[in-house]
Amino acid sequence: MRWRRGAAAAALAALILVAPLPASPGAPAKKRSPRGARPGAHGSQTDFTGIWELDSKSSSLGSKKMEDAILQVTQSGDRLWIQPLGNTRARVLAEEVVVDGRTYEKALGKERGTLTAKWGNDAKSLWLEVVAGTDENPRAAVQRSVWRLSEDRQVWVRETMTVQKDGGHRTRLVFRRQDPGKVAPVATPPG
């Protein structure tokens, strides 16, 4: 597929939810977490299930799309569903991530690319790589992210490095777990 100039960068920007970090995580994790649960399993330290609000003061945003973001994550083993809540719906796409170490094609906004997601060897992190490109350069734009939960599972940090032809940049998104009763969904306008 041949993309317009800058489309690879735009596609990665559209997928700000899935954002990666510089080094390759290596092979998918096979060892158990310190508590004995497999990474991603219910009750493990890598269960991202919850409602999360972006802490803008602790974050370094690469896009205004994530300002004041509220996300709901539902996780079942190696599958995560990320749903924006309230006003965030107008700016951020819902997302599904399959954490199996395989590379699969994925919609990146209006374009297509690939996503590879795997549990870190530390049994506490999730590593993601999103790639978008052109026929001439299939890796024209690459994002690598690492997602981690704090020990008390109340803070979710997503560190991302984006590299493309004209340079690269890092972002750091810090989300704080919210009480589901305190976050009221905002109705979306009919349309």
Buried (B, 14 or more C-beta within 10 A) or exposed (E): EEBEEBBBBBBBBBBBBBBBBEEEBEEBBEEEBEEEBBBBBEEBBBBBBBBBBBBBEEBEBBBEBBEEBBBBBEBEBBEBBBBBBBBBBEBBBEBEBBBBBEEEEBBBBEBEBBBBBBBBBBBBBBBBBBBBBBEEEEBBBBBBBBBBBBEEBEBBBBBBBBBBEEEEEEBBBBBBBBEEEEBEEEEEEEE
